[in-house]
Amino acid sequence: MVQDMPIRKPHKNARNLRKDMPSAEQRLWYFIRRKQLGGFRFRRQHTIGPYIADFVCIEAKLVIELDGEQHGLGGAPAHDEKRNAFMESEGWAVVRFWNNEVYDTIDDMLEMILDAAGNSVRAQKIEKSRKDKTQQPPSPAPPVLPPTYQFARLRARAGEERTRLNGVHHPHSKPNLFLPRSRGRCQRS
């Protein structure tokens, strides 16, 4: 999945935004960093096209946006819709929350983020399996090996297993395939 993504140009403000995160973003970052949320890895202030997303999970192609008071004023809602449309056209799922939700209902927020990430990953796997089935020709049958080669491989495997079971391993020693396998301790009558 990550291989399909083009190389991104870092936005000149992304580093400054990471250094000076608002308190709501810092609080959310505390809960989602270091793969703490369902094993998903998130990034902060990630560039997607001309926009900088607050948090991104590349594996799930999920964008998390935290909106403050300014997002409800003037032309901000129209700008947010344009942003969402662009990100969704690039294949990203966008989840938006208000800043106050981070403080009031963080548990519900984390659950919604985890559900969105899991659903996004499942959808990507289904889509990939559909593409794989339609695009790939059937795999050829495995080559038939001559009987002597097959026997030699089986003997080598048996020797490796016997060496592993006996607990004796030396990189230069060859196992003797004709000795009976010992059971570890000697049994006395």
C-alpha positions as CSV (number, residue, x, y, z in Angstrom):
1,M,0.0,0.0,0.0
2,V,2.7,2.5,0.9
3,Q,4.5,1.6,-2.3
4,D,1.6,2.9,-4.4
5,M,1.9,6.4,-2.8
6,P,4.0,9.0,-4.6
7,I,6.9,10.6,-2.8
8,R,5.5,13.6,-0.9
9,K,7.1,17.0,-0.7
10,P,7.2,18.2,2.9
11,H,5.3,21.4,3.4
12,K,7.5,24.2,4.7
13,N,5.2,24.8,7.7
14,A,4.8,21.1,8.8
15,R,7.8,21.1,11.0
16,N,6.7,24.3,12.8
17,L,3.2,22.9,13.2
18,R,4.7,19.8,14.8
19,K,6.7,21.9,17.3
20,D,3.8,24.2,18.2
21,M,0.9,21.8,18.4
22,P,-2.3,23.1,20.1
23,S,-3.1,21.4,23.5
24,A,-6.0,19.4,22.0
25,E,-3.7,17.9,19.4
26,Q,-1.0,17.2,22.0
27,R,-3.6,15.3,24.1
28,L,-4.8,13.2,21.2
29,W,-1.2,12.6,20.1
30,Y,-0.5,11.2,23.6
31,F,-3.1,8.5,23.0
32,I,-2.3,7.5,19.4
33,R,1.5,7.7,19.2
34,R,3.9,4.7,19.2
35,K,1.3,2.3,17.9
36,Q,-0.8,2.5,21.1
37,L,-4.1,2.5,19.3
38,G,-4.7,-0.9,17.8
39,G,-1.1,-1.2,16.5
40,F,-1.7,1.5,13.9
41,R,1.2,4.0,13.4
42,F,0.1,7.6,13.1
43,R,2.1,10.6,11.9
44,R,1.6,14.3,12.8
45,Q,1.2,17.2,10.4
46,H,1.6,15.0,7.3
47,T,1.5,16.6,3.9
48,I,-1.2,15.4,1.4
49,G,-1.1,17.4,-1.8
50,P,-1.3,21.1,-0.9
51,Y,-2.7,20.4,2.5
52,I,-1.3,19.4,5.9
53,A,-3.4,16.8,7.8
54,D,-3.3,16.9,11.6
55,F,-2.8,13.1,12.0
56,V,-2.5,10.4,9.4
57,C,-2.4,6.6,9.5
58,I,-0.7,5.6,6.2
59,E,-1.5,1.9,6.7
60,A,-5.2,2.6,6.9
61,K,-5.2,5.7,4.6
62,L,-7.0,7.5,7.4
63,V,-6.8,11.3,8.1
64,I,-7.8,12.7,11.5
65,E,-8.6,16.4,11.7
66,L,-9.2,18.4,14.9
67,D,-11.1,21.5,14.3
68,G,-11.1,24.5,16.7
69,E,-13.5,27.4,16.9
70,Q,-12.1,29.1,13.7
71,H,-13.4,26.2,11.6
72,G,-17.0,27.2,12.2
73,L,-16.5,30.8,11.1
74,G,-16.6,32.6,7.8
75,G,-15.4,30.6,4.8
76,A,-13.7,27.9,6.9
77,P,-16.5,25.3,6.4
78,A,-16.3,25.6,2.7
79,H,-12.5,25.3,2.8
80,D,-12.8,22.2,5.0
81,E,-15.2,20.6,2.5
82,K,-12.8,21.4,-0.3
83,R,-10.0,19.8,1.7
84,N,-12.1,16.7,2.5
85,A,-13.1,16.3,-1.2
86,F,-9.4,16.5,-2.3
87,M,-8.2,14.0,0.3
88,E,-11.1,11.6,-0.4
89,S,-10.3,11.8,-4.1
90,E,-6.8,10.7,-3.3
91,G,-8.2,7.6,-1.5
92,W,-8.0,8.9,2.1
93,A,-10.8,8.5,4.6
94,V,-11.3,11.7,6.7
95,V,-12.5,11.8,10.3
96,R,-13.2,15.2,11.9
97,F,-13.6,16.1,15.5
98,W,-14.0,19.3,17.5
99,N,-11.2,20.2,19.9
100,N,-13.5,20.1,22.9
101,E,-14.3,16.4,22.1
102,V,-10.7,15.6,22.9
103,Y,-11.2,16.8,26.5
104,D,-14.8,15.6,27.0
105,T,-15.1,12.2,25.2
106,I,-11.6,11.0,24.5
107,D,-12.6,7.3,24.9
108,D,-15.4,7.6,22.4
109,M,-13.1,9.4,20.0
110,L,-10.4,6.7,20.2
111,E,-13.0,4.0,19.6
112,M,-14.3,5.8,16.5
113,I,-10.7,6.3,15.2
114,L,-10.0,2.6,15.8
115,D,-13.2,1.6,14.0
116,A,-12.4,3.9,11.1
117,A,-8.9,2.6,10.8
118,G,-10.0,-1.1,11.0
119,N,-12.7,-0.6,8.4
120,S,-10.4,1.2,6.1
121,V,-7.8,-1.5,6.3
122,R,-10.4,-4.2,5.7
123,A,-11.8,-2.3,2.7
124,Q,-8.3,-2.0,1.2
125,K,-7.6,-5.7,1.7
126,I,-10.9,-6.6,0.0
127,E,-10.1,-4.3,-2.9
128,K,-6.6,-5.6,-3.3
129,S,-7.8,-9.2,-3.3
130,R,-10.3,-8.3,-6.0
131,K,-7.6,-6.7,-8.1
132,D,-5.3,-9.6,-7.6
133,K,-7.9,-12.2,-8.7
134,T,-8.8,-10.3,-11.8
135,Q,-5.3,-9.3,-12.9
136,Q,-3.1,-12.3,-12.2
137,P,-3.0,-15.4,-14.4
138,P,-3.2,-18.7,-12.5
139,S,0.2,-19.7,-11.0
140,P,2.0,-22.4,-12.9
141,A,2.4,-25.9,-11.3
142,P,5.5,-26.4,-9.2
143,P,8.3,-28.1,-11.1
144,V,8.6,-31.8,-10.8
145,L,12.0,-32.8,-9.4
146,P,13.8,-36.0,-10.3
147,P,13.3,-38.7,-7.6
148,T,17.0,-38.7,-6.6
149,Y,16.9,-35.0,-5.9
150,Q,13.7,-35.3,-3.9
151,F,15.2,-38.1,-1.8
152,A,18.3,-36.1,-1.1
153,R,16.2,-33.2,0.1
154,L,14.2,-35.4,2.4
155,R,17.4,-36.9,3.8
156,A,18.8,-33.4,4.4
157,R,15.6,-32.3,6.1
158,A,15.6,-35.4,8.3
159,G,19.2,-34.8,9.3
160,E,18.5,-31.2,10.2
161,E,15.5,-32.3,12.3
162,R,17.5,-35.0,14.0
163,T,20.3,-32.6,14.8
164,R,17.8,-30.1,16.1
165,L,16.1,-32.7,18.3
166,N,19.3,-34.1,19.7
167,G,20.4,-30.6,20.7
168,V,23.7,-31.0,18.9
169,H,24.5,-28.5,16.3
170,H,27.8,-27.5,14.9
171,P,28.0,-25.6,11.6
172,H,30.7,-27.9,10.2
173,S,29.3,-31.2,11.3
174,K,27.2,-33.4,9.1
175,P,24.5,-35.5,10.8
176,N,24.8,-39.3,10.6
177,L,21.4,-40.3,9.1
178,F,21.9,-44.0,9.9
179,L,22.2,-43.8,13.6
180,P,19.1,-44.2,15.7
181,R,17.7,-41.1,17.1
182,S,18.4,-40.7,20.9
183,R,15.7,-39.5,23.2
184,G,17.9,-37.2,25.2
185,R,18.6,-39.1,28.4
186,C,20.0,-42.6,28.6
187,Q,17.5,-45.1,29.9
188,R,18.9,-47.7,32.3
189,S,17.2,-50.9,33.2
